[in-house]
Amino acid sequence: QVHLAESGGGLVQAGASLRLSCTYSRTFSNSAMGWFRRVPGKDREYVASINWSGSDASVVDSVKDRFSISRDNANTTVYLQMNSLKHDDTATYYCARDGAYRTYVHQRVWTAWDYWGQGTQVTVSS
């Protein structure tokens, strides 16, 4: 059973925008969701997260002026809107679910997240 499935990646030029989507199992509608990214040879990097209702969202400082996260529980989808893309944004982007019901949902360490999608590749040409 596939719990998380990302889409929306691709090859774009610097300055372009992309919106990544992640559809999740309906049972995850009460869970915090997040986005991470990874480049070969490096660990997964936290990008953004959002609580179950969408009322509390966080984006890492390095991209917060360009990226935003949102979710639509009715359609069981979480989004990562990426604007003004740079070459350094090139990575595989992963959607994740945090199954622990925490007071603070924006867990930066990837090991705190228990379900992961297969990833979607974003390549930004300079």
Residue pairs with C-beta under 8 A, 6 or more apart in sequence:
1 25
3 24
3 25
3 28
3 97
3 115
4 22
4 23
4 24
4 25
4 28
4 95
4 96
4 97
4 115
4 116
4 117
5 22
5 23
5 24
5 95
5 117
5 118
6 20
6 21
6 22
6 93
6 94
6 95
6 117
6 118
6 119
6 120
7 20
7 21
7 22
7 23
7 120
8 18
8 19
8 20
8 21
8 120
9 18
9 20
9 92
9 93
9 120
9 121
9 122
9 123
10 18
10 121
10 122
10 123
11 123
11 124
11 125
12 18
12 85
12 122
12 123
12 124
12 125
13 124
13 125
14 85
14 86
14 87
14 124
14 125
14 126
15 84
15 85
16 85
16 124
17 81
17 82
17 83
17 84
17 85
18 82
18 85
18 122
19 79
19 80
19 81
19 82
20 35
20 79
20 80
20 82
20 93
20 95
20 120
20 122
21 77
21 78
21 79
22 33
22 35
22 77
22 78
22 79
22 80
22 95
22 117
23 75
23 76
23 77
24 33
24 76
24 77
24 78
24 95
24 97
25 76
26 76
28 76
28 97
28 115
29 52
29 73
29 76
30 52
30 101
31 52
31 97
31 98
31 99
31 101
32 49
32 50
32 51
32 52
32 97
32 98
32 102
32 105
32 106
32 107
33 49
33 50
33 71
33 78
33 95
33 96
33 97
33 98
34 46
34 47
34 48
34 49
34 50
34 95
34 96
34 97
34 98
34 106
34 107
34 113
35 47
35 48
35 49
35 69
35 78
35 80
35 93
35 94
35 95
35 96
36 44
36 45
36 46
36 47
36 93
36 94
36 96
36 110
36 113
37 44
37 45
37 47
37 89
37 91
37 92
37 93
37 94
37 122
38 44
38 45
38 91
38 92
38 94
38 119
39 90
39 91
39 92
43 110
44 94
44 110
45 60
45 91
46 60
46 107
46 108
46 109
46 110
47 59
47 60
47 63
47 67
47 80
47 93
48 57
48 58
48 59
48 60
48 67
48 68
48 69
48 80
49 57
49 58
49 69
49 98
49 105
49 106
49 107
50 56
50 57
50 58
50 69
50 70
50 71
50 78
50 105
51 57
51 105
52 73
53 73
54 70
54 71
54 73
56 105
56 106
57 68
57 69
57 70
58 69
58 106
59 67
59 68
59 69
60 108
63 82
63 89
66 82
66 83
66 84
66 85
67 80
67 81
67 82
67 83
68 80
68 81
69 78
69 79
69 80
69 81
70 78
70 79
70 81
71 77
71 78
71 79
72 78
72 79
78 95
80 93
82 89
82 122
85 122
85 124
86 124
86 126
87 124
87 125
87 126
88 124
89 122
89 124
90 122
90 123
90 124
91 121
91 122
92 119
92 120
92 121
92 122
93 119
93 120
93 121
93 122
94 116
94 117
94 119
95 116
95 117
96 110
96 113
96 114
96 115
96 116
96 117
97 113
97 114
97 115
97 116
98 105
98 107
98 112
98 113
98 114
99 114
99 115
100 112
100 114
107 113
